[in-house]
Amino acid sequence: METFTNNRQRYPFLNEFKSDEKRDALQKSTWKFKRIVQAEIELLSGQNYFNEAIFDSENLDMDGIYDSIDCCNMAQKTAFELEDTELEVRCEAFLGKIYYMGVKKIDKAKRHLSNTMRLEITLRPKTF
């Protein structure tokens, strides 16, 4: 693997960074945004699985419902890990919808929806 100094000659735009720390910070923030976008895609694919299971098929497709639960759980774990509260709230709300409409477990749906309300409070603007 080539070092940063060797890459400066081949890639002149790397010279724009004033220090290696700033370059590393940009790389780290880019990595974080990439993971958030991947979690958003995972949530959207979970919503697609759910819509296909509920609305597109004649019978209730439980495999599609459990696939959507898995997708939402993966997106929620990533959102929690990266401290993206808005995405975490959306995942919790959608999990509540899945458990209410698809699986018909009211207690579990209430738990997810009340957790949504608890997390939503942290997104409110702070007033003093």
N, C-alpha and C positions, 0 to 999 in steps of 0.2 A: 504494500500500500504506500502510495506516495505521501510525502509530507506536505504541509501547508505551504512551505516556502517553494517547493517545486511546482505546486499548482498555481502559484502567483504568476509565473511566466506563461503558462498555458491558458489560464483564465484571468485576464486582467481585471475583471470586475471584482475579484476578491481583494484587490488593493484598496477598494473603497472603505473597507472596515478599518477603523482606527486601532483596534486591538483585537486580540483573539477572544477576549471575554465578550465583546459586543457581537462578534460573529457567532459565538456559541450561544449567546442569549437569543439571537434571532433564530438560530437553528432549533433551539428548544421550544420557542413559542410557535414556530412553524410546525413542529412535531405535535404540539398540543392541539392546534387547530385541525391538523390532519386527523387526529384521533376523534375529535368532536364531530367532524364531518362524517367519519365512518360510523359513529354512533347514531347520527341523524339518519343515515342511510339504513342502518339496522332497524331503527324505529319505523321508518317508512315501509320497509319490507315486511315488518310485523303487521302493520296496518293493512298491507295488501293481502297477506295471508288470511287475516281476520275477515276482511271484506269478501274474499273468495269463499271462505268457509261458511259465512252467514248468508250472504245474498246471492252468490252465483250458483251454488249447487242446490239441488232439490232437497237433499237430506243434509242434516247438520254434519259437517266434516270435522270430527274431533282432532284429526291429525293436523289440519290447518290451524285449528285453535291453539293446540299445544305448540305448534311451530311459532305462532305469533307471540305466545307467552315467552318462549325461549328468546326470541329476538328482542322483545321488550326488556327482559331481564338483563341481557347482554348490554343493551344500550344504557340501561339504568346503572349498571355497575361501572361502565366507562364514565358516565356523567358524574357519579359520586366520586370516582377516583380523581377526575380532573376538576372537581368542584364547580361544575356547571349546573347550578341550581335550576335554571329554567328548563333545561332538557330533562333533568331528574323529575321535575313536577309533571311534565308532559308524559313521561313514561309511567309514573304512578297513576295519573288520571286514566291513561289508556288501559293499564292493567286492571283498574277498577271496572272499566267498561267491559273488558273481556270477561272478567269473573261474574259480572252482573248479567250480561246478555248471552254469553257463550256457554260458560260452565254452570251457570245458575247457582253459584255459591255466594249467597247474599252476605254472610259474615266476612268472607275474605274480600268481597267488593267494598264493604263498608270500611274495612281496615285500610285498604289502599286509598280510598277516596278521602278518609279523614287524614291520612298521611299527606295527601295532596294539599289539604287545607293548612296543615301545620307547616309544610314547606313554603306555601304561598305567602305566608306571613313574612318570611325572610326576604321576599322579593319586593315588598312594599317600600316606597320611599320613606326614608327616615325623616321625621319632623321633630323639631325640638321645641 
